[in-house]
């Protein structure tokens, strides 16, 4: 797995996010806290009725603890012109 500020290149995390109920798009990235610690964040585009707590519980059951991201719901995921 490669963790960078631009994103996380790990198909396991990406697929786990996309497999969550009512998730239409997902991306993961590493962010830094104000204290300088790294934090894995899963950005999700979701449909109505999405349950963040239930989704987090599913991720905890499917991924090793260090790979479970914090979840952030966004209106849409940005895309690059290169794909």
TIBAVEX-342612 format. One record per residue: residue number from 1; residue in one letter; x, y, z of N, C-alpha, C in turn. Coordinates in nm, 3 decimals, decimal comma. Example, Ala and Ser with C-alpha at 12.3 -4.5 7.8 and 13.67 -1.06 7.14 Angstrom:
{nr=1; rest=A; n.x=1,319; n.y=-0,569; n.z=0,780; ca.x=1,230; ca.y=-0,450; ca.z=0,780; c.x=1,320; c.y=-0,330; c.z=0,780}
{nr=2; rest=S; n.x=1,285; n.y=-0,225; n.z=0,708; ca.x=1,367; ca.y=-0,106; ca.z=0,714; c.x=1,290; c.y=0,003; c.z=0,787}
This chain:
{nr=1; rest=X; n.x=0,084; n.y=-0,117; n.z=0,000; ca.x=0,000; ca.y=0,000; ca.z=0,000; c.x=0,088; c.y=0,123; c.z=0,000}
{nr=2; rest=X; n.x=0,049; n.y=0,222; n.z=-0,076; ca.x=0,122; ca.y=0,347; ca.z=-0,082; c.x=0,034; c.y=0,457; c.z=-0,027}
{nr=3; rest=X; n.x=0,080; n.y=0,522; n.z=0,079; ca.x=0,008; ca.y=0,635; ca.z=0,137; c.x=0,077; c.y=0,763; c.z=0,099}
{nr=4; rest=X; n.x=0,005; n.y=0,852; n.z=0,033; ca.x=0,059; ca.y=0,982; ca.z=-0,004; c.x=-0,047; c.y=1,087; c.z=0,026}
{nr=5; rest=X; n.x=-0,007; n.y=1,213; n.z=0,023; ca.x=-0,104; ca.y=1,319; ca.z=0,045; c.x=-0,202; c.y=1,328; c.z=-0,072}
{nr=6; rest=X; n.x=-0,164; n.y=1,276; n.z=-0,188; ca.x=-0,251; ca.y=1,281; ca.z=-0,304; c.x=-0,358; c.y=1,173; c.z=-0,300}
{nr=7; rest=X; n.x=-0,333; n.y=1,066; n.z=-0,230; ca.x=-0,432; ca.y=0,960; ca.z=-0,223; c.x=-0,372; c.y=0,830; c.z=-0,174}
{nr=8; rest=X; n.x=-0,455; n.y=0,731; n.z=-0,162; ca.x=-0,412; ca.y=0,601; ca.z=-0,115; c.x=-0,428; c.y=0,504; c.z=-0,231}
{nr=9; rest=X; n.x=-0,318; n.y=0,441; n.z=-0,268; ca.x=-0,323; ca.y=0,343; ca.z=-0,376; c.x=-0,331; c.y=0,204; c.z=-0,316}
{nr=10; rest=X; n.x=-0,451; n.y=0,168; n.z=-0,277; ca.x=-0,474; ca.y=0,037; ca.z=-0,219; c.x=-0,613; c.y=-0,008; c.z=-0,261}
{nr=11; rest=X; n.x=-0,619; n.y=-0,105; n.z=-0,353; ca.x=-0,751; ca.y=-0,148; ca.z=-0,400; c.x=-0,837; c.y=-0,210; c.z=-0,290}
{nr=12; rest=X; n.x=-0,777; n.y=-0,265; n.z=-0,186; ca.x=-0,855; ca.y=-0,325; ca.z=-0,078; c.x=-0,939; c.y=-0,218; c.z=-0,008}
{nr=13; rest=X; n.x=-0,878; n.y=-0,105; n.z=0,025; ca.x=-0,951; ca.y=0,004; ca.z=0,091; c.x=-1,057; c.y=0,060; c.z=-0,003}
{nr=14; rest=X; n.x=-1,017; n.y=0,088; n.z=-0,126; ca.x=-1,109; ca.y=0,146; ca.z=-0,224; c.x=-1,230; c.y=0,055; c.z=-0,245}
{nr=15; rest=X; n.x=-1,206; n.y=-0,073; n.z=-0,265; ca.x=-1,316; ca.y=-0,167; ca.z=-0,286; c.x=-1,405; c.y=-0,180; c.z=-0,163}
{nr=16; rest=X; n.x=-1,345; n.y=-0,178; n.z=-0,045; ca.x=-1,424; ca.y=-0,187; ca.z=0,078; c.x=-1,516; c.y=-0,066; c.z=0,091}
{nr=17; rest=X; n.x=-1,466; n.y=0,051; n.z=0,054; ca.x=-1,549; ca.y=0,172; ca.z=0,058; c.x=-1,662; c.y=0,164; c.z=-0,044}
{nr=18; rest=X; n.x=-1,630; n.y=0,120; n.z=-0,165; ca.x=-1,732; ca.y=0,110; ca.z=-0,270; c.x=-1,837; c.y=0,004; c.z=-0,241}
{nr=19; rest=X; n.x=-1,801; n.y=-0,097; n.z=-0,163; ca.x=-1,894; ca.y=-0,205; ca.z=-0,129; c.x=-1,992; c.y=-0,167; c.z=-0,018}
{nr=20; rest=X; n.x=-1,974; n.y=-0,051; n.z=0,042; ca.x=-2,065; ca.y=-0,010; ca.z=0,149; c.x=-2,203; c.y=0,022; c.z=0,092}
{nr=21; rest=X; n.x=-2,309; n.y=-0,010; n.z=0,166; ca.x=-2,444; ca.y=0,020; ca.z=0,119; c.x=-2,465; c.y=0,169; c.z=0,093}
{nr=22; rest=X; n.x=-2,527; n.y=0,200; n.z=-0,018; ca.x=-2,565; ca.y=0,335; ca.z=-0,058; c.x=-2,447; c.y=0,427; c.z=-0,090}
{nr=23; rest=X; n.x=-2,330; n.y=0,369; n.z=-0,119; ca.x=-2,214; ca.y=0,447; ca.z=-0,162; c.x=-2,205; c.y=0,442; c.z=-0,313}
{nr=24; rest=X; n.x=-2,203; n.y=0,559; n.z=-0,378; ca.x=-2,197; ca.y=0,565; ca.z=-0,524; c.x=-2,057; c.y=0,598; c.z=-0,575}
{nr=25; rest=X; n.x=-1,970; n.y=0,646; n.z=-0,487; ca.x=-1,833; ca.y=0,677; ca.z=-0,526; c.x=-1,747; c.y=0,689; c.z=-0,401}
{nr=26; rest=X; n.x=-1,618; n.y=0,659; n.z=-0,416; ca.x=-1,531; ca.y=0,662; ca.z=-0,299; c.x=-1,386; c.y=0,690; c.z=-0,338}
{nr=27; rest=X; n.x=-1,315; n.y=0,752; n.z=-0,248; ca.x=-1,171; ca.y=0,776; ca.z=-0,263; c.x=-1,112; c.y=0,782; c.z=-0,122}
{nr=28; rest=X; n.x=-0,987; n.y=0,746; n.z=-0,110; ca.x=-0,919; ca.y=0,753; ca.z=0,020; c.x=-0,794; c.y=0,838; c.z=0,006}
{nr=29; rest=X; n.x=-0,763; n.y=0,911; n.z=0,111; ca.x=-0,645; ca.y=0,997; ca.z=0,112; c.x=-0,591; c.y=1,008; c.z=0,253}
{nr=30; rest=X; n.x=-0,464; n.y=1,041; n.z=0,262; ca.x=-0,401; ca.y=1,065; ca.z=0,391; c.x=-0,397; c.y=1,215; c.z=0,414}
{nr=31; rest=X; n.x=-0,442; n.y=1,256; n.z=0,530; ca.x=-0,439; ca.y=1,397; ca.z=0,569; c.x=-0,357; c.y=1,408; c.z=0,697}
{nr=32; rest=X; n.x=-0,308; n.y=1,526; n.z=0,722; ca.x=-0,232; ca.y=1,553; ca.z=0,845; c.x=-0,318; c.y=1,633; c.z=0,942}
{nr=33; rest=X; n.x=-0,309; n.y=1,594; n.z=1,069; ca.x=-0,379; ca.y=1,669; ca.z=1,173; c.x=-0,295; c.y=1,793; c.z=1,206}
{nr=34; rest=X; n.x=-0,350; n.y=1,880; n.z=1,287; ca.x=-0,275; ca.y=2,000; ca.z=1,327; c.x=-0,149; c.y=1,965; c.z=1,404}
{nr=35; rest=X; n.x=-0,148; n.y=1,847; n.z=1,469; ca.x=-0,030; ca.y=1,805; ca.z=1,543; c.x=0,071; c.y=1,732; c.z=1,455}
{nr=36; rest=X; n.x=0,035; n.y=1,711; n.z=1,327; ca.x=0,128; ca.y=1,648; ca.z=1,234; c.x=0,109; c.y=1,498; c.z=1,215}
{nr=37; rest=X; n.x=0,013; n.y=1,439; n.z=1,284; ca.x=-0,013; ca.y=1,296; ca.z=1,268; c.x=-0,084; c.y=1,270; c.z=1,136}
{nr=38; rest=X; n.x=-0,060; n.y=1,152; n.z=1,080; ca.x=-0,129; ca.y=1,114; ca.z=0,957; c.x=-0,263; c.y=1,050; c.z=0,991}
{nr=39; rest=X; n.x=-0,363; n.y=1,080; n.z=0,908; ca.x=-0,497; ca.y=1,031; ca.z=0,928; c.x=-0,550; c.y=0,981; c.z=0,794}
{nr=40; rest=X; n.x=-0,598; n.y=0,858; n.z=0,789; ca.x=-0,655; ca.y=0,801; ca.z=0,668; c.x=-0,803; c.y=0,839; c.z=0,663}
{nr=41; rest=X; n.x=-0,843; n.y=0,902; n.z=0,552; ca.x=-0,981; ca.y=0,948; ca.z=0,536; c.x=-1,042; c.y=0,883; c.z=0,412}
{nr=42; rest=X; n.x=-1,162; n.y=0,832; n.z=0,428; ca.x=-1,238; ca.y=0,779; ca.z=0,315; c.x=-1,346; c.y=0,879; c.z=0,279}
{nr=43; rest=X; n.x=-1,336; n.y=0,935; n.z=0,158; ca.x=-1,435; ca.y=1,032; ca.z=0,109; c.x=-1,541; c.y=0,955; c.z=0,033}
{nr=44; rest=X; n.x=-1,667; n.y=0,979; n.z=0,066; ca.x=-1,775; ca.y=0,902; ca.z=0,008; c.x=-1,882; c.y=0,992; c.z=-0,054}
{nr=45; rest=X; n.x=-1,923; n.y=0,958; n.z=-0,175; ca.x=-2,043; ca.y=1,014; ca.z=-0,235; c.x=-2,152; c.y=0,911; c.z=-0,209}
{nr=46; rest=X; n.x=-2,261; n.y=0,953; n.z=-0,146; ca.x=-2,360; ca.y=0,856; ca.z=-0,099; c.x=-2,500; c.y=0,892; c.z=-0,147}
{nr=47; rest=X; n.x=-2,586; n.y=0,790; n.z=-0,141; ca.x=-2,728; ca.y=0,809; ca.z=-0,170; c.x=-2,802; c.y=0,833; c.z=-0,039}
{nr=48; rest=X; n.x=-2,924; n.y=0,881; n.z=-0,051; ca.x=-3,007; ca.y=0,909; ca.z=0,066; c.x=-3,025; c.y=0,783; c.z=0,151}
{nr=49; rest=X; n.x=-3,014; n.y=0,800; n.z=0,280; ca.x=-3,031; ca.y=0,688; ca.z=0,372; c.x=-2,900; c.y=0,626; c.z=0,417}
{nr=50; rest=X; n.x=-2,787; n.y=0,678; n.z=0,369; ca.x=-2,656; ca.y=0,626; ca.z=0,408; c.x=-2,640; c.y=0,636; c.z=0,560}
{nr=51; rest=X; n.x=-2,589; n.y=0,530; n.z=0,621; ca.x=-2,568; ca.y=0,524; ca.z=0,766; c.x=-2,418; c.y=0,514; c.z=0,794}
{nr=52; rest=X; n.x=-2,358; n.y=0,624; n.z=0,836; ca.x=-2,213; ca.y=0,629; ca.z=0,857; c.x=-2,168; c.y=0,533; c.z=0,968}
{nr=53; rest=X; n.x=-2,243; n.y=0,524; n.z=1,077; ca.x=-2,204; ca.y=0,438; ca.z=1,188; c.x=-2,208; c.y=0,290; c.z=1,147}
{nr=54; rest=X; n.x=-2,312; n.y=0,252; n.z=1,075; ca.x=-2,322; ca.y=0,113; ca.z=1,029; c.x=-2,212; c.y=0,083; c.z=0,928}
{nr=55; rest=X; n.x=-2,181; n.y=0,179; n.z=0,844; ca.x=-2,074; ca.y=0,161; ca.z=0,745; c.x=-1,938; c.y=0,146; c.z=0,812}
{nr=56; rest=X; n.x=-1,914; n.y=0,226; n.z=0,914; ca.x=-1,789; ca.y=0,215; ca.z=0,988; c.x=-1,777; c.y=0,079; c.z=1,055}
{nr=57; rest=X; n.x=-1,887; n.y=0,029; n.z=1,108; ca.x=-1,886; ca.y=-0,105; ca.z=1,170; c.x=-1,855; c.y=-0,212; c.z=1,066}
{nr=58; rest=X; n.x=-1,911; n.y=-0,199; n.z=0,946; ca.x=-1,880; ca.y=-0,294; ca.z=0,839; c.x=-1,732; c.y=-0,290; c.z=0,803}
{nr=59; rest=X; n.x=-1,677; n.y=-0,170; n.z=0,790; ca.x=-1,535; ca.y=-0,157; ca.z=0,757; c.x=-1,447; c.y=-0,219; c.z=0,864}
{nr=60; rest=X; n.x=-1,484; n.y=-0,200; n.z=0,989; ca.x=-1,405; ca.y=-0,258; ca.z=1,100; c.x=-1,406; c.y=-0,411; c.z=1,096}
{nr=61; rest=X; n.x=-1,512; n.y=-0,468; n.z=1,040; ca.x=-1,519; ca.y=-0,612; ca.z=1,028; c.x=-1,448; c.y=-0,666; c.z=0,904}
{nr=62; rest=X; n.x=-1,422; n.y=-0,579; n.z=0,807; ca.x=-1,363; ca.y=-0,622; ca.z=0,680; c.x=-1,216; c.y=-0,587; c.z=0,663}
{nr=63; rest=X; n.x=-1,169; n.y=-0,487; n.z=0,733; ca.x=-1,032; ca.y=-0,438; ca.z=0,714; c.x=-0,952; c.y=-0,448; c.z=0,843}
{nr=64; rest=X; n.x=-0,820; n.y=-0,464; n.z=0,832; ca.x=-0,736; ca.y=-0,454; ca.z=0,952; c.x=-0,750; c.y=-0,313; c.z=1,012}
{nr=65; rest=X; n.x=-0,742; n.y=-0,303; n.z=1,141; ca.x=-0,764; ca.y=-0,175; ca.z=1,211; c.x=-0,688; c.y=-0,057; c.z=1,152}
{nr=66; rest=X; n.x=-0,558; n.y=-0,071; n.z=1,116; ca.x=-0,486; ca.y=0,045; ca.z=1,063; c.x=-0,537; c.y=0,093; c.z=0,926}
{nr=67; rest=X; n.x=-0,617; n.y=0,010; n.z=0,859; ca.x=-0,667; ca.y=0,047; ca.z=0,726; c.x=-0,809; c.y=0,100; c.z=0,728}
{nr=68; rest=X; n.x=-0,870; n.y=0,107; n.z=0,845; ca.x=-1,007; ca.y=0,159; ca.z=0,855; c.x=-0,999; c.y=0,312; c.z=0,856}
{nr=69; rest=X; n.x=-1,053; n.y=0,376; n.z=0,752; ca.x=-1,043; ca.y=0,522; ca.z=0,746; c.x=-1,154; c.y=0,592; c.z=0,824}
{nr=70; rest=X; n.x=-1,129; n.y=0,717; n.z=0,856; ca.x=-1,237; ca.y=0,804; ca.z=0,901; c.x=-1,324; c.y=0,828; c.z=0,779}
{nr=71; rest=X; n.x=-1,453; n.y=0,842; n.z=0,797; ca.x=-1,541; ca.y=0,861; ca.z=0,683; c.x=-1,586; c.y=1,006; c.z=0,673}
{nr=72; rest=X; n.x=-1,582; n.y=1,057; n.z=0,551; ca.x=-1,628; ca.y=1,193; ca.z=0,523; c.x=-1,720; c.y=1,189; c.z=0,402}
{nr=73; rest=X; n.x=-1,844; n.y=1,230; n.z=0,422; ca.x=-1,940; ca.y=1,233; ca.z=0,312; c.x=-1,925; c.y=1,366; c.z=0,239}
{nr=74; rest=X; n.x=-1,913; n.y=1,357; n.z=0,107; ca.x=-1,899; ca.y=1,475; ca.z=0,022; c.x=-2,009; c.y=1,474; c.z=-0,084}
{nr=75; rest=X; n.x=-2,049; n.y=1,591; n.z=-0,135; ca.x=-2,156; ca.y=1,595; ca.z=-0,235; c.x=-2,119; c.y=1,523; c.z=-0,364}
{nr=76; rest=X; n.x=-1,994; n.y=1,534; n.z=-0,403; ca.x=-1,944; ca.y=1,463; ca.z=-0,520; c.x=-1,794; c.y=1,452; c.z=-0,511}
{nr=77; rest=X; n.x=-1,739; n.y=1,352; n.z=-0,579; ca.x=-1,594; ca.y=1,333; ca.z=-0,579; c.x=-1,535; c.y=1,407; c.z=-0,697}
{nr=78; rest=X; n.x=-1,426; n.y=1,481; n.z=-0,675; ca.x=-1,363; ca.y=1,549; ca.z=-0,788; c.x=-1,300; c.y=1,446; c.z=-0,882}
{nr=79; rest=X; n.x=-1,300; n.y=1,478; n.z=-1,009; ca.x=-1,236; ca.y=1,392; ca.z=-1,108; c.x=-1,131; c.y=1,472; c.z=-1,182}
{nr=80; rest=X; n.x=-1,033; n.y=1,403; n.z=-1,231; ca.x=-0,927; ca.y=1,466; ca.z=-1,311; c.x=-0,958; c.y=1,445; c.z=-1,459}
{nr=81; rest=X; n.x=-0,910; n.y=1,533; n.z=-1,540; ca.x=-0,931; ca.y=1,518; ca.z=-1,684; c.x=-0,859; c.y=1,396; c.z=-1,737}
{nr=82; rest=X; n.x=-0,756; n.y=1,349; n.z=-1,665; ca.x=-0,682; ca.y=1,230; ca.z=-1,709; c.x=-0,750; c.y=1,101; c.z=-1,667}
{nr=83; rest=X; n.x=-0,860; n.y=1,111; n.z=-1,594; ca.x=-0,934; ca.y=0,992; ca.z=-1,553; c.x=-0,931; c.y=0,975; c.z=-1,409}
